[in-house]
Amino acid sequence: MYSARAGEIFLASLSAEQQAMAVFDFQDDRRQDWHFVPKHRQGIPYKQMSQAQRQLANALMNTGLSQQGFLKASIIMSLEPILHELEQGHGPIRDTELYYVSIFGDPRSPGSWGWRVEGHHLSINFTMVSDDFIASTPAFFGANPALIQHGPRKELRALPFEEDIAKKFLGSLDSEQRAQAIISHEAPRDILSGNLRKANPIEPVGLAGNCLSGQQTEILFSLLKEYVENMAPNIARARMNELWSAGLDNVHFAWAGSVNHGQPHYYRIQGPTFLIEYDNIQNNANHIHSVWRDFNGDFGRDVLGQHYKDSHR
């Protein structure tokens, strides 16, 4: 809630020059041009904000994310200096302040608008009509290193439960179920959906939800909740209600790669309307990519179309 107000206050704190960097038309093609690699982005980076402006940018981010989601985002951003040290300056620029805030449209108007916070391993995209969330995807969270192995933050994991609960679910399966769930003993090189503007349904292979026991269903739902509850409570509640209403019968869980600790692995959870992908493959399986995509609602695409249709009857 209060996203429009937070957006308005953030914009009011910016100079005219900063606003020119941060604000785009809602119909601008760049609203759907998202990525999770280290590169220059459109928008205003934290590096060019005052401390007060950064706090207001975080306040905007907190309207879309839960405490859990904001903590994950903060840890992901804080990994950049560690990555810089590991690469000894030979990789791309690593900087905790090279995360960009973009506003699409006008949060003060009753019409459609959106916002994004994006940088290396983080891309959260929200689409609004006035102060009502229409879409909260694509939502990408990654981590490199996934496990800090040296220094004062040794043993910190940015995204622990995405891996641990999935392995717990896999461990709950009997031999026949596991044979269905494991689709390959070799993990793909990355998430299959990449940074496509519109995620296309992947073949729903793996283990179907209607083949699970009650306990297995609970574990799978707890894994889904780990992704859902990155979002603000009102968004999470709506998404979980949709999941409960639809049930798990048509949801498939697929695993690829090794089941052993520290070895490359990948999984996806796919339902009729959504796709979750997770991989931990690169850098000796210490580099996570995870994403939630909505086949019908990334960037509010189809939902906005219906909204405009209904409002102009």
C-alpha positions in Angstrom: 0.0 0.0 0.0 1.0 3.7 -0.3 3.1 3.0 -3.3 1.8 6.1 -5.2 2.5 8.3 -2.2 6.0 6.8 -1.8 6.6 7.4 -5.5 5.4 10.9 -5.3 7.6 11.7 -2.3 10.7 10.1 -3.9 10.2 12.1 -7.1 9.7 15.4 -5.2 13.1 14.9 -3.6 14.8 14.8 -6.9 16.2 17.8 -8.8 15.0 18.5 -12.3 18.1 16.9 -13.7 17.6 13.8 -11.6 14.0 13.5 -12.5 15.0 13.6 -16.2 17.1 10.5 -15.5 14.5 8.7 -13.4 11.1 9.3 -15.1 9.9 7.7 -18.3 6.5 7.6 -20.1 4.4 4.6 -19.0 4.3 3.5 -22.6 8.0 3.7 -23.0 9.4 0.5 -24.5 12.1 0.5 -21.9 9.6 -0.4 -19.2 9.7 -4.0 -20.3 13.5 -4.0 -21.1 14.7 -5.7 -18.0 17.8 -7.7 -17.1 19.8 -9.2 -14.2 23.4 -8.9 -15.5 25.9 -6.1 -14.5 25.4 -3.4 -17.1 24.4 0.3 -17.4 20.7 0.8 -17.0 18.1 3.5 -17.5 17.0 5.3 -14.4 18.8 7.1 -11.6 21.4 5.0 -9.7 21.8 5.1 -6.0 25.3 6.5 -6.7 23.8 9.8 -7.8 21.4 10.2 -4.9 21.9 11.8 -1.6 21.5 9.8 1.6 18.0 11.1 2.1 17.0 10.3 -1.5 18.3 6.7 -1.1 16.1 6.3 2.0 13.1 7.5 0.0 14.0 5.0 -2.8 14.1 2.3 -0.2 10.8 3.4 1.2 9.3 3.0 -2.3 10.9 -0.5 -2.6 9.4 -1.4 0.7 5.9 -0.8 -0.6 6.3 -3.6 -3.0 8.5 -6.0 -1.0 8.0 -7.6 2.4 10.6 -7.4 5.1 11.9 -10.7 3.9 12.1 -9.5 0.3 13.7 -6.2 1.2 16.3 -8.1 3.3 17.1 -10.4 0.4 17.4 -7.4 -1.9 19.7 -5.6 0.5 22.0 -8.6 0.9 22.2 -9.1 -2.8 23.3 -5.5 -3.3 25.8 -5.9 -0.5 27.6 -8.8 -2.2 29.1 -6.6 -4.9 32.2 -5.6 -2.9 32.8 -9.3 -2.1 32.5 -10.2 -5.8 34.9 -7.3 -6.6 37.4 -8.8 -4.2 37.0 -12.3 -5.6 37.5 -11.1 -9.1 40.5 -9.0 -8.1 39.1 -6.2 -10.3 39.2 -8.2 -13.5 35.4 -8.5 -13.9 32.7 -5.9 -14.6 32.3 -2.9 -12.3 31.0 -4.1 -9.0 29.3 -1.4 -6.9 26.6 -1.5 -4.3 25.4 1.9 -5.6 24.9 0.8 -9.2 21.3 -0.1 -8.7 18.8 2.0 -10.6 15.4 3.3 -9.8 13.0 4.0 -12.7 9.5 5.5 -12.6 7.2 4.9 -15.6 4.3 7.3 -15.7 3.1 9.6 -13.0 2.3 8.2 -9.5 0.2 11.3 -8.8 -2.3 10.5 -11.6 -5.2 8.1 -11.3 -3.9 6.2 -14.4 -1.4 3.5 -14.9 2.2 3.8 -13.7 5.0 1.6 -12.7 8.4 1.4 -11.1 11.5 -0.8 -11.1 14.6 -1.2 -9.0 17.3 -3.1 -10.9 20.9 -3.9 -10.9 23.2 -6.9 -10.9 21.2 -9.9 -9.7 18.1 -7.9 -8.8 15.1 -6.8 -10.9 11.8 -6.0 -9.3 9.1 -4.6 -11.5 5.7 -3.3 -10.3 2.8 -2.1 -12.4 0.1 0.0 -10.8 -3.3 1.6 -11.5 -3.4 4.5 -9.0 -2.3 2.8 -5.8 -3.5 -0.7 -6.7 -0.9 -3.3 -7.6 -1.7 -4.9 -11.0 1.6 -6.8 -11.5 4.7 -7.6 -9.5 6.6 -9.6 -12.1 9.1 -10.3 -13.4 10.7 -10.6 -10.0 14.4 -11.7 -10.1 16.7 -12.4 -7.1 20.2 -13.8 -7.6 23.3 -14.1 -5.5 27.0 -14.4 -6.2 28.5 -15.7 -4.1 25.5 -17.7 -2.9 27.5 -18.7 0.2 30.2 -16.4 1.4 33.2 -18.6 2.1 35.7 -16.2 3.6 36.0 -13.1 5.7 33.9 -11.5 8.4 30.6 -12.5 6.7 31.6 -16.1 6.2 28.7 -18.6 6.0 26.2 -15.9 5.0 23.7 -17.2 2.4 21.6 -14.6 0.5 18.9 -17.1 -0.7 19.2 -20.2 1.6 15.6 -21.4 1.7 15.1 -21.5 -2.1 17.6 -24.3 -2.1 17.0 -26.0 1.2 13.2 -26.4 0.9 13.6 -27.6 -2.7 16.1 -30.3 -1.5 13.8 -31.2 1.4 10.9 -31.7 -1.1 13.1 -33.8 -3.4 14.2 -35.8 -0.3 10.6 -36.5 0.6 9.9 -38.3 -2.7 9.9 -42.0 -3.2 11.9 -43.6 -5.9 9.1 -43.6 -8.5 8.3 -39.9 -7.7 11.9 -38.9 -7.9 12.3 -40.6 -11.3 9.5 -38.4 -12.6 10.8 -35.2 -10.9 14.4 -35.5 -12.1 14.2 -34.7 -15.8 18.0 -34.6 -16.4 21.2 -35.3 -14.6 22.8 -32.3 -16.2 21.6 -28.8 -15.3 21.0 -26.2 -18.0 23.4 -23.3 -18.3 21.0 -20.8 -16.9 17.3 -20.2 -16.3 15.5 -21.1 -19.5 13.2 -18.0 -19.5 16.2 -15.6 -19.5 15.2 -12.0 -19.6 12.4 -12.4 -22.2 9.8 -9.7 -22.1 7.0 -12.2 -22.2 7.7 -15.6 -20.6 6.4 -18.5 -22.6 5.2 -21.7 -20.9 7.8 -24.3 -20.9 6.7 -27.9 -21.4 5.2 -28.9 -18.0 7.5 -31.9 -17.4 8.4 -33.4 -14.0 6.3 -34.5 -11.1 2.7 -33.4 -11.1 1.1 -32.0 -8.0 -1.7 -34.6 -8.1 0.9 -37.3 -7.4 1.9 -35.9 -4.0 1.0 -37.0 -0.4 -0.4 -34.5 2.0 3.0 -33.9 3.6 4.7 -33.5 0.2 2.1 -31.0 -0.8 2.8 -29.0 2.4 6.5 -28.9 1.6 5.9 -27.8 -2.0 3.6 -25.0 -0.8 6.2 -23.9 1.7 8.7 -23.6 -1.2 6.1 -21.6 -3.2 5.6 -19.3 -0.1 9.3 -18.6 0.0 8.9 -16.9 -3.4 5.5 -15.4 -2.8 6.4 -13.8 0.5 9.2 -11.7 -1.0 6.3 -9.4 -1.9 4.4 -7.0 0.3 1.7 -8.8 2.4 -1.2 -7.6 0.3 0.4 -8.9 -2.9 1.5 -12.1 -1.2 -2.0 -12.8 0.1 -3.6 -12.4 -3.3 -1.0 -14.6 -4.9 -1.3 -17.3 -2.3 -5.1 -17.2 -2.5 -4.8 -17.8 -6.3 -2.5 -20.8 -5.6 -4.8 -22.3 -3.0 -7.8 -21.8 -5.2 -6.2 -23.4 -8.3 -4.6 -26.2 -6.2 -1.5 -28.1 -7.1 -2.9 -30.7 -9.4 -1.7 -28.9 -12.5 1.6 -27.7 -11.0 4.7 -29.5 -12.0 8.1 -29.7 -10.2 11.1 -30.5 -12.3 14.7 -30.9 -11.2 17.9 -31.1 -13.3 21.5 -31.7 -12.3 23.0 -33.1 -9.2 21.3 -33.8 -5.9 24.6 -33.5 -4.0 25.6 -30.5 -2.0 27.9 -28.1 -3.9 27.1 -29.5 -7.3 25.3 -27.7 -10.2 21.5 -28.0 -10.0 18.3 -26.4 -11.3 14.6 -26.7 -10.7 11.4 -25.1 -11.9 7.9 -25.0 -10.6 5.3 -24.4 -13.3 1.6 -23.9 -13.1 -1.0 -22.9 -15.7 -0.3 -19.2 -15.1 3.2 -18.9 -13.5 6.8 -20.1 -13.7 9.4 -20.2 -11.0 13.0 -21.0 -12.1 16.0 -21.5 -9.9 19.6 -22.4 -10.8 22.8 -22.7 -8.9 25.3 -23.7 -11.6 28.0 -21.1 -12.2 31.2 -20.5 -10.1 31.3 -24.1 -8.8 27.6 -24.0 -7.9 27.9 -20.9 -5.8 26.0 -18.5 -7.9 22.2 -18.4 -7.8 19.6 -17.1 -10.3 15.9 -17.2 -9.3 12.8 -15.7 -10.9 9.0 -15.6 -10.8 7.3 -15.0 -14.1 3.6 -14.7 -14.8 2.5 -15.9 -18.2 -0.5 -13.6 -18.3 0.6 -10.7 -16.2 4.3 -9.8 -16.5 4.4 -5.9 -16.5 0.6 -6.0 -16.1 0.4 -6.7 -19.8 -2.8 -8.7 -20.0 -4.3 -7.4 -16.8 -4.0 -3.8 -18.0 -5.6 -4.8 -21.3 -8.7 -6.1 -19.5 -8.7 -3.1 -17.1 -8.8 -0.7 -20.0 -11.5 -2.8 -21.7 -13.7 -2.8 -18.6 -13.2 0.9 -17.8 -14.2 2.0 -21.3 -17.5 0.0 -21.6 
